[in-house]
Amino acid sequence: MKIAVLIRRFVLTGGAERYAVEVTRRLARENDVSVFAQEWSFEGKEKINFHRIPRFFIRPNFLNQLLFSFFTRRSLDDSFDIVHTHERVCQFDVLTVHCPCFRSIVTRHKSPLKRFFVWLSVALSPRKLAYLWLEKRQFAYNRKRLWIAVSENVKKNIQTNYPLPDECFGIVYPGVDSNLTTEKDIAENRKRLRSKLGIEKDDLVVLFVGTEFKRKGLDALLKGFALLPRSNMKLVIAGEGRPDRYMLTAKGLGIERDVIFLGLVENIEEAYAISDVYILPTLSDPAGMAPLEAMVCGVATVISCDKYAGIAECMRDQEAIILKDPNDPEEIAGSLRRLMDKDYRRELGNKGRILAEKMTWEKTTADTLSIYHKVLELKGGD
């Protein structure tokens, strides 16, 4: 097949961007793939044709988004069998939806009065109007198009906001590199990196990975961690957020000596190597990849239920500890307390690894190709 992939930034940083890169490079192994992007950084062996889409400015983001849609439409021709976008654009055959609808800012409110004031704020905001206009075109029914949601959670959100039937959708979860690291790598890195961070050999390390700390539930995690006996425990936080604010929170809770902020970590597998437990008490995460990465490294995992975390749809209690209420510090503390038992931790880590090893990027790519074939059938039905 001749495939066009649309993504503003074809890079490995960012959830949607990483998903697009991993799937696209695998598609390129057996297909003719062109990427239309404003920016790219790719060192893979696969042959991919890159086409630069003009970027006159980064901010305001909504104008850049509108221009990306305009220029990709002008750049595409009829030679492509499939046009697959990971961005808000008007012209496509397949759209992968990585996040909840922008229109949710209105529909999440049940009160008619609140909805009125939100609609009023929309009417007064060029940015909000632009996003809603583009999104309405993006989710306009077209029998020759299909939408890929990265979780059932995302699909339900779309259908709450736009009247698209079930047959318009495919669910394609993100994957994980089953060769992310080996047991030998973990053993070698564990000792070296723990020593570098001042973590003792026998300390139990709880890892949190994520950007947007508030949305990912770091507030409740810090409060839950403070409820635990911490003589041999460390909480390691990797990612971007507002570390100064959370350092003050940790100090206020009296746990500042037991909390380590790493910032952005380039080789995230090193963070998994030093960890005994991974936790993500997220309040909103369509389909995070970090939990799968932790699990494939054999790290016992705690995650919010599927109401909050789309990737939890794939997990059972025996494969991870599922938080019913990620806002509850007591529940978080109780889950971590259970994982102080080394045997239980090992059992959970082994079962989690078995699950994660089945959720590969190869499977994600195969599921994506099946959506392509359905679109080709729809387009060939004329």
C-alpha angles and dihedrals in degrees: 000000000000106000132187117202119197119203128139095219117030095194138117097245115092130037100258091041093050091048091051094049096047094049096040095052090052092047088053092061092075104012140058102255129186123185120208107201145143092223135015141176114183130158100166125125094238118107109243126168112222124206119188118228112203118257112190094174141352098221133088088041096202092059091049088051092051092048091048089055091048097048096043089053089053093046098052123085136186094267094088120093092200132022107197119185132191090184138070102271136142101229120060146111097214127025123192109208112208101174143028119283119275087229087069088085084077105029095050089070115083096189113091089213093055090047090052093054092045091051087049090054089049092052090054096048122078089194094055093043091052094050093047092048092050093043092051090056090043092057098037109130115257119167091214094056133077131196125217115209116196090220142004085253090064093043092054090049092053092048091050088059105031130032100242116146124231093255090066091066142076123185112222115173122206117260140220134227103251088203093054089126140341129234088250091054091049092050093048096045095042096066096040097046096042089054091049091053095044093248117147122236093247098041116120106233121206113196128205118186123185150096123241093045095199095054091045091056103250093145093062091040093057091048091048092047090053089060093061131087100254106184089122103018135101130186111212117195120197124184143044126304133105101311094174091060093047093045087058090048090051090049091050089053092048094241101105092115091055098048122081122191112204099177117208111354116207096196101040092179086073090062091052090050093062094044135095097182133026119203133186112174090177123176093202128010120145095202116334120200099203095076090056091047091052091048095049087054089055096251114149107244137213117191141167117262121264092270086074106018119047094199090060087073086080096050136082128201091258091058098045138356106261118211114217092194115023089185091066113092090191092059091046091050091048092052093050090046090057089053093057084083104092095205093051090046091054092047093050092045092052094049091046091052092053090053095046093048088063093052099071130157086245089063091047089052093047091051089049091052090052088057089051091054091051090052091050089053091051092048092046093052094082 
